[in-house]
Amino acid sequence: MDFQNNEFSEIESLKSNKITFIVKVLGAFIFVSTILGIIISEVVIIESEKLSVIFKFYSVVLSVLLLSFLIYAIVKHTITIRKNKITKVIVDQNGLHHYNNEIVIESLSFKSLSPNPDPKNYDVVLSEGEDVSLDICVYYFDNATNTIIYKAIIFNTPFSIRNAKELQRHFIKGVLKFRSDLKVSPQVLDLLNLNNLKFFRP
C-alpha cells in the first residue's frame, strides 16, 4: 500500500468454514463431555454406600445447579449466534464496519477515535493481563453516552475470519494514515509486524 498518496484500499473479511466447523464441533464435544461427566460422577456418588444421605442430597442439588447453568449458557449462546446477522467485516478509508449483507450494522470510524485520557500513555495499545488474549484496544467517543470508551478491536461475527490479523493490520494502517495525532504503542506495531510504518506516528 502506498501511504504517500490518498489511496487506501478496502479489505473484506474472508470466512473460514473449516475453522468455524472445528470450533463448533469442539465446543459441542466439550459441552457434551462436561454434561456426561457430571451425570456419571453423580451416579457414582449416589450408588456409593460409604457416603451419607445428606452428602448425596447436597451433591444432587449442586449437580442440578451446574447442569442448569450449563444448559442456560448454551441456550443463551445459541440464541445470540442466531440473532447475529453479521455477514462480513470491512476495513476501508472510513474505519471498521460490520455488515449484514450490504447494510452497516456497527462501525468504528477513524474520526471517532480519541486520545488516551492520560496523555502520558499511548492511544492505541494492547490489552493488559496475563490470563487474557492480547487484544488491540483504542479509545473512541461514544455519541450515545457522550463519553470516551475503551474498546477492543474484535470482530463480532458468528463465524471465524481467515484474514482477521490482516484486517487488524489494515485498521492500524488506517489509524497511522488518517489519525497521525494518535500514538500507537510499539507493542501493537510489533504484534502486527508494522514496525516499518513507525514513521507515521507523531
Disulfide bonds with the S-S distance in Angstrom:
none
